[in-house]
Amino acid sequence: MHPREGIEFDWLMVDSQDQVAMLSTAGYGPVPRWLGPYEDTMDDAMDQVIALAETGEALGNAERVSGGDYSDWLALSRRGLFTYDWTHRYERLTIPSTPILVSALPPISRRMAELTRIAGTFQDLPYLSESTFCRASGRADSI
């Protein structure tokens, strides 16, 4: 499911070590169905994340990817997020030198990221697929 088919949608999730990643749909990548009611709140969460201070460097292969401007992915990674972009699967583009933990995010961003988890760590997962997304327990209704 994609809440805005054909239009870019960025969303957050956490791994087994409570590190945070941003996944960018390129307009067509799958988004967990349970995020559907929160599409506007996820936009607010992304605004909060991009406003965070830089804490490190962006590592990874974003510079080697041709045909696009990946400055947003690099900026998010400098703020501690792993970043993934959709092609035919979610491919990791950047690795933060200093990963941020979900507990350090502003409230809305934290709640949105906590809605979706993945087994394993982003460091060990260069690719993500929809079948690996898990709905976290708890709800974001208090936002």
N, C-alpha and C positions, 0 to 999 in steps of 0.2 A: 504494500500500500504506500502511496506517495500522496501527501496532503496537497501538493501543488504541482501536479503532473506538468512537466515541461519547464518548471521554474525552479531555480536553485533553492534548496532547503538545507540548512545546516542544523545538526542536532548533536547532543552530548550523550556520552555513556561512560561507565566506569568498568575497570577490570578487577581481578581478584585481589589486587593490592591497593584498591581504592584510588588508582591513578585515573586521570580523565583524558578522554579523546573527543575530538570533534570529527564528525563524519559529514561530508559534503556530498549531496546527492547528484550533482551535475544535472539536476532537473528530472532524473529518471531512476535513481537508485532507490532500493526498497527502504522503507521506514517502518519500524514496528507499529502494528495497528493500535497498540495502547497509547501511542504518542499523539494520535489523531486529535483528540480533544484539547491538546496542549500546544497546537502549532503557534499561536500568537505568544503564548508564554515562553515557548522555546526561543522565539525571536528576541524577547526581552532578556532571556538567559544569555544568549549570544552577545547582546549589547553589553551586559555586565562583564562577561569574560574578556572582551576586547578592551575594556576599560582598565583591566588589571595592569599592574606595573610589570615590566619585563624583569625576569629573574635569571635568565640564562641565554644560551644559544640554541638555535635550531639546527639539528643534525638530520641527515637522511638524504633522500634522493630527489627532493623537489627541484633542485637546480638542474638535474639531468632530464627532467620531463620536458618535452618540447611542446610547443603549441599553446601555451597558456601563461598567464600571470599568476604565480603562486605566492605573491607577497602576503596575502591574507593568511595562508597556511603557515608561512614562516613567522609572521607576527604572533599568531596563536601559540606556536611552539616556543617562542621566546618567553611566553607567559606561562609555560609549563604544560601545555597540552600536546598530546600526540595528535597527528592529523591524518585523516584518510580521505581519499577522493574516489568517486565511483567511476569505473570504466565498465567492465562486465562483472566486477566485484569491487568491494572496497579495498583499495590499495593504500598502504601506509606511505605517506609522503615525507613526514618529518617526525623526528624524535626529539623531545626536549632534553637539554643537558641537565635541567633541574625539574623533574616532573612535579606537578602540583597534585596534592591530594584533594579529594572531593570535599573533605571537611574544611579546606581553606577557601573554598569558593563562596561568593556572596550567596545569600539565601535562595533566591530564585534559581540561580544557576545550579546550586547544590541539589535542590529538589528535582530539577529537570534531569540532571545527570544521573541521579540515583534511581530513576525510573527504569533504566535499562543497564543490565550488567552482562559481562561475558566471562566465561571460565578462562583462566589463563591470564597472561599479562600482555599488554600491548607490545612490550619489547620483543616478545617471542612470537608475535602474530603479525607478519607482514601483510596478510590478507584477512579480511573478515567477510563472512557471508551471512545472509539473513537467518540461516538455520542455527547459527551460534548465538543469536541475541536472546537474552533471557529477561523476562519481566521480573523486576525486583519486587520484593514484598513492600507493602506500604502504598500510599496514594498521595498524590500531589494536591488534593482538594483543599488543603489549608493555605494555598498560595493566594 
